[in-house]
């Protein structure tokens, strides 16, 4: 990129942040993959989308390659939907089920889904996902920092407030939906990822779903969750673990900890899964 191109790119990003973030008549929503996306004021996710153009582009490309026609994609910790919408756009026959419990974020996600051209294929569930059904204490930060909301206060979003939210499991919702084919599950819940896995074990095993998961060492500390428990879970269901973006095999705790110094994103797939077919992405 030349200096001129870089300057134009930087100006475009600033203009987008100003127009959709502050300017009367435009603030509060922005166009994304052909969909009008609504967001709370000062949304960190909106700011990142302006910077990156496609939020989490590499992960979205992988999700788009993993999802199969006529199946469902479960987006656990969907926030304002930026990792749901591109999948709906790229796979015309898939359905997306987005889980988002934050009261600061859910209304915007629901509004986006209701007004989108994908509304017939997009289900939004206003519940947290865990290892059992019920209610749990939930920490929420300022509305724009909803990406840090979770069962525990990870200290990443400043001062939090405690509320109570309904909790479901992936297995429960999968059963309610009639046990559809589920090709991909994305889990990003600020440290509670292991609980989500445990609550979706039957669905994952039955469907042999690929699981894209955030596994952040700082978040895991808040849950007293040892990093190697992801390997224990994967081994217990006949799965293997790869670090992203380069699909490096994670075969033991030492390798996992080394990879976690470089990334917080991992892919869980069945032992017989052909991951080499996704090498073209990198």
Beta strands, then each sheet from edge to edge (+ up, - down):
strand 1: 29-32
strand 2: 35-38
strand 3: 72-76
strand 4: 95-99
strand 5: 122-125
strand 6: 128-129
strand 7: 134-140
strand 8: 161-168
strand 9: 182-187
strand 10: 210-214
strand 11: 239-243
strand 12: 248-250
strand 13: 265-270
sheet 1: 1+ 2-
sheet 2: 5+ 4+ 3+ 9+ 10+ 13- 11+ 12-
sheet 3: 6+ 8+ 7-
end
